[in-house]
Amino acid sequence: MKEEKGGTENQMKNAFETINETEATFYFNEWIGAIFYYLLNLTRKLFAQLIKLKHRTRNVLTDYVISLLVEVIFMYVVFRFY
């Protein structure tokens, strides 16, 4: 007889089947913001502390600002030197 999978394995399988592009982008932005604060703190804080739910909005907004700055710098370089 084949054993049934545990609850967490089924949840992970279902999570990947139901995630959409917007959620994936949101979670990616959250990770980038947490990595920024991790590097800003010179790794004195654990990464697990920075990725907690209470820091989610801060991390996402930080990534949006970083992305906006990168895009503005890119546009400046493109229009200035070409």
C-alpha positions in Angstrom: 0.0 0.0 0.0 1.1 3.5 -0.7 1.4 5.8 2.2 -0.4 9.1 2.0 1.6 12.3 2.1 1.7 14.4 5.2 -0.3 17.6 5.5 2.6 20.0 4.9 3.6 18.3 1.7 0.1 18.6 0.3 -0.1 22.2 1.4 3.2 23.1 -0.4 2.0 21.3 -3.5 -1.3 23.2 -3.5 0.5 26.5 -2.7 2.6 26.3 -5.9 -0.5 25.4 -8.0 -2.5 28.3 -6.8 0.0 31.1 -6.5 -0.3 33.8 -9.2 2.2 36.3 -10.6 1.1 39.2 -8.3 1.6 37.1 -5.2 5.0 36.0 -6.4 6.1 39.6 -7.1 4.9 40.7 -3.7 6.8 38.0 -1.9 9.9 38.7 -4.0 9.7 42.4 -3.1 9.4 41.4 0.5 12.5 39.3 0.3 14.5 42.1 -1.4 13.5 44.6 1.2 14.5 42.2 4.0 17.8 41.6 2.4 18.4 45.4 2.1 17.7 45.8 5.9 19.9 42.7 6.6 22.8 44.3 4.8 22.1 47.7 6.2 22.3 46.3 9.8 25.7 44.7 8.8 24.2 41.2 9.6 23.8 42.1 13.3 20.1 41.1 13.2 19.0 37.6 12.1 17.4 37.5 8.7 14.4 35.6 10.3 13.7 38.7 12.5 13.6 41.0 9.4 11.2 38.8 7.4 8.5 38.6 10.1 5.0 39.6 9.3 5.3 42.9 11.3 8.0 44.1 8.8 6.2 43.0 5.7 4.9 46.5 4.6 8.3 48.1 5.3 10.2 45.5 3.3 7.8 45.8 0.3 7.9 49.6 0.3 11.6 49.6 0.6 11.9 47.4 -2.5 9.5 49.6 -4.4 11.8 52.6 -3.6 14.9 50.7 -4.6 13.3 49.6 -7.8 12.2 53.2 -8.6 15.7 54.5 -7.9 17.2 51.9 -10.2 14.8 52.7 -13.0 15.4 56.5 -12.6 19.2 56.0 -12.7 18.9 53.7 -15.7 16.7 56.3 -17.6 19.1 59.1 -16.7 22.1 57.1 -18.1 20.2 56.1 -21.2 19.0 59.7 -22.0 22.2 61.4 -20.9 24.8 59.3 -22.8 22.9 58.1 -25.8 
